[in-house]
Protein backbone atom coordinates (compact mmCIF):
# COMPACT_ATOMS: atom_id res chain seq x y z
CA UNK A 1 0.00 0.00 0.00
CA UNK A 2 1.52 3.38 -1.01
CA UNK A 3 2.48 5.76 1.77
CA UNK A 4 0.40 8.86 2.31
CA UNK A 5 2.19 12.11 1.38
CA UNK A 6 2.92 14.45 4.32
CA UNK A 7 0.45 17.23 4.98
CA UNK A 8 1.18 20.54 3.34
CA UNK A 9 2.19 23.42 5.65
CA UNK A 10 -0.52 25.88 6.61
CA UNK A 11 -0.88 28.96 4.43
CA UNK A 12 -1.71 31.07 7.48
CA UNK A 13 1.67 32.78 7.87
CA UNK A 14 2.53 35.25 10.57
CA UNK A 15 2.57 38.76 9.18
CA UNK A 16 5.90 40.45 9.71
CA UNK A 17 5.45 43.50 11.95
CA UNK A 18 8.75 45.25 11.21
CA UNK A 19 8.74 47.95 8.59
CA UNK A 20 11.95 48.48 6.67
CA UNK A 21 13.63 51.84 7.22
CA UNK A 22 15.68 53.27 4.37
CA UNK A 23 17.90 56.25 5.08
CA UNK A 24 20.78 58.01 3.35
CA UNK A 25 23.73 59.84 4.83
CA UNK A 26 26.23 61.96 2.94
CA UNK A 27 29.79 62.27 4.25
CA UNK A 28 33.02 64.10 3.50
CA UNK A 29 36.38 62.81 4.75
CA UNK A 30 37.99 65.99 6.10
CA UNK A 31 41.46 64.60 6.90
CA UNK A 32 43.67 62.20 4.89
CA UNK A 33 42.89 58.49 4.89
CA UNK A 34 45.71 56.27 6.15
CA UNK A 35 45.29 52.95 4.36
CA UNK A 36 41.72 51.73 4.32
CA UNK A 37 42.24 49.20 1.53
CA UNK A 38 42.63 45.43 1.51
CA UNK A 39 46.39 45.77 2.13
CA UNK A 40 47.30 47.34 5.47
CA UNK A 41 48.53 50.93 5.22
CA UNK A 42 47.51 51.32 1.57
CA UNK A 43 44.37 52.96 0.17
CA UNK A 44 42.17 51.11 -2.28
CA UNK A 45 42.18 53.15 -5.49
CA UNK A 46 39.07 51.42 -6.88
CA UNK A 47 36.88 51.34 -3.76
CA UNK A 48 38.44 53.72 -1.20
CA UNK A 49 35.34 53.58 1.02
CA UNK A 50 34.54 49.89 1.51
CA UNK A 51 31.34 48.43 2.96
CA UNK A 52 33.17 45.79 5.08
CA UNK A 53 35.26 48.57 6.63
CA UNK A 54 32.17 50.60 7.51
CA UNK A 55 30.39 47.58 8.93
CA UNK A 56 33.42 46.88 11.14
CA UNK A 57 33.43 50.46 12.45
CA UNK A 58 29.70 50.37 13.14
CA UNK A 59 30.16 47.14 15.12
CA UNK A 60 32.77 48.86 17.30
CA UNK A 61 30.63 51.93 17.96
CA UNK A 62 27.52 49.80 18.59
CA UNK A 63 29.44 47.96 21.31
CA UNK A 64 30.59 51.29 22.76
CA UNK A 65 27.01 52.64 22.91
CA UNK A 66 24.28 49.98 23.02
CA UNK A 67 26.35 46.83 23.51
CA UNK A 68 27.69 48.24 26.76
CA UNK A 69 24.35 47.37 28.42
CA UNK A 70 24.82 43.61 27.85
CA UNK A 71 25.30 41.57 31.02
CA UNK A 72 27.99 39.29 29.65
CA UNK A 73 29.96 38.45 26.52
CA UNK A 74 27.48 35.72 25.51
CA UNK A 75 24.62 38.23 25.40
CA UNK A 76 26.86 40.76 23.64
CA UNK A 77 27.81 38.26 20.93
CA UNK A 78 24.19 37.18 20.41
CA UNK A 79 22.88 40.74 20.04
CA UNK A 80 25.76 41.88 17.86
CA UNK A 81 25.36 38.88 15.55
CA UNK A 82 21.61 39.44 15.27
CA UNK A 83 22.16 43.05 14.14
CA UNK A 84 25.44 43.08 12.26
CA UNK A 85 25.74 39.44 11.23
CA UNK A 86 28.19 36.63 11.88
CA UNK A 87 29.62 33.60 10.11
CA UNK A 88 26.34 31.79 10.83
CA UNK A 89 23.81 34.49 9.93
CA UNK A 90 23.65 37.53 7.62
CA UNK A 91 23.33 41.07 8.91
CA UNK A 92 19.90 42.67 9.27
CA UNK A 93 21.47 45.97 8.18
CA UNK A 94 22.04 46.38 4.46
CA UNK A 95 24.70 48.96 3.54
CA UNK A 96 25.61 50.37 0.14
CA UNK A 97 28.19 53.04 -0.64
CA UNK A 98 28.30 55.43 -3.57
CA UNK A 99 31.33 57.64 -4.10
CA UNK A 100 30.10 61.12 -5.06
CA UNK A 101 33.45 62.94 -5.19
CA UNK A 102 36.89 61.46 -5.73
CA UNK A 103 39.80 62.22 -3.44
CA UNK A 104 42.91 64.27 -4.04
CA UNK A 105 46.43 63.87 -2.60
CA UNK A 106 47.09 65.59 0.72
CA UNK A 107 50.15 67.78 0.21
CA UNK A 108 52.15 69.99 2.56
CA UNK A 109 52.67 73.73 1.94
CA UNK A 110 55.86 74.48 -0.01
CA UNK A 111 57.03 76.61 2.93
CA UNK A 112 57.73 73.44 4.95
CA UNK A 113 61.27 72.54 3.96
CA UNK A 114 64.21 70.46 5.10
CA UNK A 115 67.72 70.98 3.75
CA UNK A 116 66.44 73.59 1.31
CA UNK A 117 63.93 71.23 -0.34
CA UNK A 118 60.16 71.07 0.21
CA UNK A 119 58.98 68.26 2.47
CA UNK A 120 56.68 65.90 0.57
CA UNK A 121 56.04 63.23 3.21
CA UNK A 122 53.57 64.22 5.94
CA UNK A 123 55.31 61.68 8.19
CA UNK A 124 58.56 63.70 8.02
CA UNK A 125 59.63 65.15 11.36
CA UNK A 126 59.24 68.67 9.94
CA UNK A 127 55.58 68.02 9.12
CA UNK A 128 52.97 69.43 11.53
CA UNK A 129 51.19 66.06 11.25
CA UNK A 130 54.25 63.90 11.96
CA UNK A 131 53.09 62.90 15.44
CA UNK A 132 50.18 61.05 13.82
CA UNK A 133 51.90 60.03 10.57
CA UNK A 134 55.27 58.86 11.95
CA UNK A 135 54.77 55.21 10.78
CA UNK A 136 55.06 56.54 7.20
CA UNK A 137 58.23 58.58 7.75
CA UNK A 138 60.43 55.97 6.07
CA UNK A 139 58.37 55.97 2.85
CA UNK A 140 59.88 57.94 -0.05
CA UNK A 141 56.60 59.77 -0.66
CA UNK A 142 53.45 59.77 1.45
CA UNK A 143 50.61 61.95 0.17
CA UNK A 144 47.50 60.10 1.35
CA UNK A 145 44.09 60.74 -0.24
CA UNK A 146 41.54 63.06 1.29
CA UNK A 147 38.41 64.99 0.38
CA UNK A 148 36.36 61.88 -0.43
CA UNK A 149 32.63 62.41 -0.53
CA UNK A 150 30.32 59.43 -0.39
CA UNK A 151 26.68 58.55 0.15
CA UNK A 152 25.77 55.81 2.56
CA UNK A 153 22.40 54.07 2.12
CA UNK A 154 21.13 51.82 4.90
CA UNK A 155 18.10 49.52 5.04
CA UNK A 156 17.13 47.82 8.31
CA UNK A 157 14.06 46.72 10.31
CA UNK A 158 12.38 49.44 12.34
CA UNK A 159 12.85 47.39 15.51
CA UNK A 160 16.60 48.08 15.21
CA UNK A 161 16.24 51.83 14.82
CA UNK A 162 17.71 52.71 18.25
CA UNK A 163 20.61 50.27 17.79
CA UNK A 164 21.59 51.47 14.32
CA UNK A 165 21.15 55.17 15.08
CA UNK A 166 23.40 54.99 18.13
CA UNK A 167 26.20 53.32 16.15
CA UNK A 168 25.85 55.78 13.27
CA UNK A 169 25.85 58.78 15.62
CA UNK A 170 29.02 57.66 17.42
CA UNK A 171 30.80 56.79 14.17
CA UNK A 172 29.85 60.12 12.58
CA UNK A 173 30.92 62.20 15.59
CA UNK A 174 34.02 60.37 16.80
CA UNK A 175 34.83 57.78 14.13
CA UNK A 176 36.93 57.58 11.01
CA UNK A 177 37.79 55.64 7.86
CA UNK A 178 41.06 53.73 7.53
CA UNK A 179 43.84 53.39 10.10
CA UNK A 180 45.26 55.75 12.75
CA UNK A 181 41.85 57.34 13.20
CA UNK A 182 42.44 57.85 16.91
CA UNK A 183 45.02 60.45 15.94
CA UNK A 184 42.80 62.21 13.42
CA UNK A 185 43.28 60.37 10.13
CA UNK A 186 40.14 59.76 8.05
CA UNK A 187 37.89 62.02 10.17
CA UNK A 188 34.28 62.14 8.99
CA UNK A 189 31.90 65.03 8.44
CA UNK A 190 28.23 64.09 8.23
CA UNK A 191 26.90 66.71 5.82
CA UNK A 192 23.36 65.51 5.12
CA UNK A 193 20.88 63.03 6.49
CA UNK A 194 18.04 62.06 4.15
CA UNK A 195 18.82 65.16 2.11
CA UNK A 196 18.72 67.63 5.02
CA UNK A 197 21.87 69.43 6.20
CA UNK A 198 23.28 68.45 9.58
CA UNK A 199 24.34 71.35 11.80
CA UNK A 200 26.09 71.57 15.17
CA UNK A 201 26.94 74.61 17.36
CA UNK A 202 29.88 76.64 16.01
CA UNK A 203 31.49 77.53 19.35
CA UNK A 204 33.65 74.98 21.13
CA UNK A 205 31.90 75.25 24.50
CA UNK A 206 28.42 74.93 23.00
CA UNK A 207 29.50 72.05 20.78
CA UNK A 208 30.87 70.25 23.84
CA UNK A 209 27.56 70.74 25.68
CA UNK A 210 25.62 69.41 22.68
CA UNK A 211 27.81 66.32 22.31
CA UNK A 212 27.58 65.66 26.05
CA UNK A 213 23.80 65.80 25.77
CA UNK A 214 23.83 63.32 22.89
CA UNK A 215 26.26 61.08 24.77
CA UNK A 216 23.73 60.73 27.58
CA UNK A 217 21.03 59.82 25.06
CA UNK A 218 22.91 57.27 22.95
CA UNK A 219 25.47 55.72 25.33
CA UNK A 220 23.96 53.16 27.69
CA UNK A 221 25.46 52.37 31.08
CA UNK A 222 27.37 49.13 31.45
CA UNK A 223 25.20 46.16 32.33
CA UNK A 224 27.94 43.86 33.52
CA UNK A 225 31.65 43.17 33.68
CA UNK A 226 32.44 43.39 29.95
CA UNK A 227 36.01 44.47 29.30
CA UNK A 228 35.75 46.79 26.29
CA UNK A 229 35.87 50.53 25.52
CA UNK A 230 32.52 52.29 25.99
CA UNK A 231 31.16 55.82 25.63
CA UNK A 232 29.15 55.93 28.84
CA UNK A 233 31.35 57.86 31.26
CA UNK A 234 33.70 59.05 28.49
CA UNK A 235 35.51 62.35 28.99
CA UNK A 236 35.24 65.05 26.33
CA UNK A 237 36.94 68.34 25.52
CA UNK A 238 36.33 70.70 22.58
CA UNK A 239 39.02 73.28 21.77
CA UNK A 240 39.78 75.77 19.03
CA UNK A 241 37.73 77.04 16.10
CA UNK A 242 38.84 77.39 12.48
CA UNK A 243 37.49 77.14 8.96
CA UNK A 244 40.15 74.59 7.97
CA UNK A 245 40.10 71.04 9.33
CA UNK A 246 43.84 70.59 8.75
CA UNK A 247 44.61 73.63 10.95
CA UNK A 248 42.56 72.24 13.84
CA UNK A 249 44.11 68.80 13.34
CA UNK A 250 47.70 70.09 13.41
CA UNK A 251 46.91 72.19 16.50
CA UNK A 252 45.57 69.15 18.37
CA UNK A 253 48.61 67.08 17.40
CA UNK A 254 50.99 69.84 18.49
CA UNK A 255 49.27 70.10 21.88
CA UNK A 256 49.48 66.34 22.28
CA UNK A 257 53.15 66.28 21.27
CA UNK A 258 54.00 69.15 23.63
CA UNK A 259 52.35 67.29 26.48
CA UNK A 260 53.96 63.89 25.84
CA UNK A 261 57.42 65.23 24.95
CA UNK A 262 57.97 67.87 27.63
CA UNK A 263 61.69 68.42 28.16
CA UNK A 264 64.00 70.55 30.20
CA UNK A 265 66.01 73.18 28.39
CA UNK A 266 68.98 71.69 26.55
CA UNK A 267 71.99 73.02 24.69
CA UNK A 268 71.06 73.39 21.00
CA UNK A 269 70.99 71.32 18.92
CA UNK A 270 70.87 68.74 21.75
CA UNK A 271 67.41 68.59 23.37
CA UNK A 272 67.09 68.68 27.12
CA UNK A 273 66.21 65.69 29.30
CA UNK A 274 62.62 64.55 29.59
CA UNK A 275 60.31 65.78 32.33
CA UNK A 276 58.69 62.33 32.38
CA UNK A 277 60.04 59.54 34.63
CA UNK A 278 60.39 56.75 32.04
CA UNK A 279 63.93 57.53 30.75
CA UNK A 280 65.42 57.65 34.24
CA UNK A 281 63.41 54.54 35.21
CA UNK A 282 64.82 52.60 32.25
CA UNK A 283 68.34 53.71 33.08
CA UNK A 284 67.90 52.53 36.67
CA UNK A 285 66.31 49.20 35.70
CA UNK A 286 68.87 48.35 33.00
CA UNK A 287 71.77 49.93 34.89
CA UNK A 288 72.85 51.68 31.73
CA UNK A 289 73.31 55.42 31.41
CA UNK A 290 75.63 58.03 30.03
CA UNK A 291 77.84 59.51 32.76
CA UNK A 292 76.02 62.85 32.52
CA UNK A 293 72.62 61.16 33.02
CA UNK A 294 73.29 59.07 36.10
CA UNK A 295 71.56 61.56 38.37
CA UNK A 296 67.80 61.45 37.75
CA UNK A 297 66.02 64.67 36.84
CA UNK A 298 62.61 63.27 37.82
CA UNK A 299 62.69 61.92 41.36
CA UNK A 300 61.14 61.90 44.81
CA UNK A 301 63.66 62.75 47.53
CA UNK A 302 66.48 61.78 45.18
CA UNK A 303 65.00 58.37 44.36
CA UNK A 304 64.16 57.36 40.80
CA UNK A 305 60.43 57.08 40.02
CA UNK A 306 60.26 53.62 38.45
CA UNK A 307 56.90 54.19 36.79
CA UNK A 308 55.66 54.36 33.20
CA UNK A 309 52.58 56.63 33.22
CA UNK A 310 52.56 57.28 29.46
CA UNK A 311 51.48 53.65 28.98
CA UNK A 312 47.92 54.89 29.57
CA UNK A 313 48.07 56.55 26.12
CA UNK A 314 48.50 53.19 24.35
CA UNK A 315 51.07 50.46 23.92
CA UNK A 316 53.66 49.53 22.80
CA UNK A 317 55.98 52.51 23.30
CA UNK A 318 59.47 52.64 21.81
CA UNK A 319 61.95 54.67 23.88
CA UNK A 320 64.90 55.86 21.81
CA UNK A 321 68.04 56.97 23.63
CA UNK A 322 70.67 58.98 21.81
CA UNK A 323 73.99 57.15 21.65
CA UNK A 324 77.03 59.39 21.48
CA UNK A 325 79.26 56.41 20.67
CA UNK A 326 77.86 53.07 19.53
CA UNK A 327 80.89 51.26 20.92
CA UNK A 328 80.52 52.75 24.40
CA UNK A 329 78.96 49.96 26.45
CA UNK A 330 78.63 52.30 29.37
CA UNK A 331 76.35 54.57 27.37
CA UNK A 332 72.59 54.87 27.16
CA UNK A 333 70.36 51.78 26.94
CA UNK A 334 69.53 52.21 23.25
CA UNK A 335 66.04 51.45 21.95
CA UNK A 336 63.70 49.94 24.53
CA UNK A 337 60.15 48.69 23.97
CA UNK A 338 57.45 48.87 26.63
CA UNK A 339 54.47 46.60 26.02
CA UNK A 340 51.78 44.70 27.95
CA UNK A 341 52.98 41.46 29.48
CA UNK A 342 52.02 38.54 27.18
CA UNK A 343 50.34 40.95 24.72
CA UNK A 344 51.59 42.87 21.68
CA UNK A 345 49.62 46.10 21.99
CA UNK A 346 46.84 48.09 23.60
CA UNK A 347 44.83 50.62 21.61
CA UNK A 348 44.80 54.14 22.98
CA UNK A 349 41.57 55.26 24.69
CA UNK A 350 42.32 58.83 23.52
CA UNK A 351 40.76 60.06 20.28
CA UNK A 352 41.88 63.36 18.72
CA UNK A 353 40.10 64.68 15.64
CA UNK A 354 38.66 67.78 13.98
CA UNK A 355 34.86 68.04 14.11
CA UNK A 356 33.04 69.87 11.31
CA UNK A 357 29.97 71.66 12.64
CA UNK A 358 28.61 72.48 9.18
CA UNK A 359 30.07 75.98 9.12
CA UNK A 360 33.45 75.69 10.85
CA UNK A 361 35.73 73.13 12.52
CA UNK A 362 36.38 72.50 16.24
CA UNK A 363 38.99 70.23 17.83
CA UNK A 364 37.64 67.27 19.81
CA UNK A 365 39.52 65.20 22.40
CA UNK A 366 37.64 62.15 23.66
CA UNK A 367 38.82 59.65 26.27
CA UNK A 368 36.86 56.42 26.07
CA UNK A 369 35.98 54.66 29.29
CA UNK A 370 38.22 51.66 28.80
CA UNK A 371 39.81 48.98 30.98
CA UNK A 372 43.55 49.08 31.56
CA UNK A 373 44.44 45.63 32.91
CA UNK A 374 48.15 46.14 32.25
CA UNK A 375 48.77 48.94 34.76
CA UNK A 376 50.99 46.69 36.90
CA UNK A 377 51.75 44.21 34.15
CA UNK A 378 54.18 45.92 31.76
CA UNK A 379 57.27 44.40 30.20
CA UNK A 380 60.47 46.13 29.11
CA UNK A 381 61.84 44.38 26.05
CA UNK A 382 65.47 44.89 26.93
CA UNK A 383 68.19 42.56 28.11
CA UNK A 384 69.05 43.21 31.72
CA UNK A 385 65.54 44.35 32.69
CA UNK A 386 63.94 42.40 35.50
CA UNK A 387 60.34 41.88 36.57
CA UNK A 388 57.13 43.59 35.62
CA UNK A 389 56.79 47.33 35.56
CA UNK A 390 53.93 49.61 36.65
CA UNK A 391 52.18 52.58 35.03
CA UNK A 392 50.50 53.82 38.22
CA UNK A 393 51.96 56.82 40.05
CA UNK A 394 51.28 57.92 43.59
CA UNK A 395 50.09 61.45 44.42
CA UNK A 396 53.59 62.29 45.67
CA UNK A 397 55.14 61.02 42.44
CA UNK A 398 52.53 62.86 40.34
CA UNK A 399 53.51 66.11 42.06
CA UNK A 400 57.14 65.54 41.04
CA UNK A 401 56.26 64.83 37.39
CA UNK A 402 55.84 68.28 35.81
CA UNK A 403 53.43 67.34 32.97
CA UNK A 404 51.05 65.63 35.42
CA UNK A 405 50.95 68.65 37.73
CA UNK A 406 49.80 66.49 40.62
CA UNK A 407 47.20 64.53 38.64
CA UNK A 408 47.67 60.75 38.98
CA UNK A 409 45.68 60.03 35.78
CA UNK A 410 47.83 61.00 32.73
CA UNK A 411 44.80 61.08 30.42
CA UNK A 412 43.02 63.54 32.69
CA UNK A 413 46.22 65.58 32.98
CA UNK A 414 46.28 65.90 29.18
CA UNK A 415 42.63 67.00 29.09
CA UNK A 416 43.43 69.55 31.81
CA UNK A 417 46.27 70.90 29.65
CA UNK A 418 43.76 71.71 26.90
Buried (B, 14 or more C-beta within 10 A) or exposed (E): EEEEEEEEEEEEEEEEEEEEBEBBBBBBBBBBBBBBBEEEBBBBEEBBBBEEBBBEBBBBBBBBBBBBBBEEEEBBEEBBBBBBBEEEEEBBBEBEBEBEEEBEEBEBEEEBEEEEEEBBBBBBEBBBBBBBBBBBBEBEEBBBBBBBBBBBEBEBBEEBBEBBBBBBBBBBBBBBBBBBBBBBBBBBBBBBBEEEEBEBBBEBEBBBBBBEEBBEEBBBEBBEEBEBBBBBBBBBBBBBBBEEBBBBBBBBBEBBBEBBBBBEEEEEEEEEBBBBBBBBBBBBBBEBBBEEBEEBBBBBEEEBBBBBBBBBBBBBBEBEBEBEEEEEEEBBBBEBEBBBEEEEEBEBBBBBBBBBBBEBBBBBBBBBBBBBEBBEBBBBEBEEBEEEBBBBBEEEBBBBBBBBEEBBBBBBBBBBBB
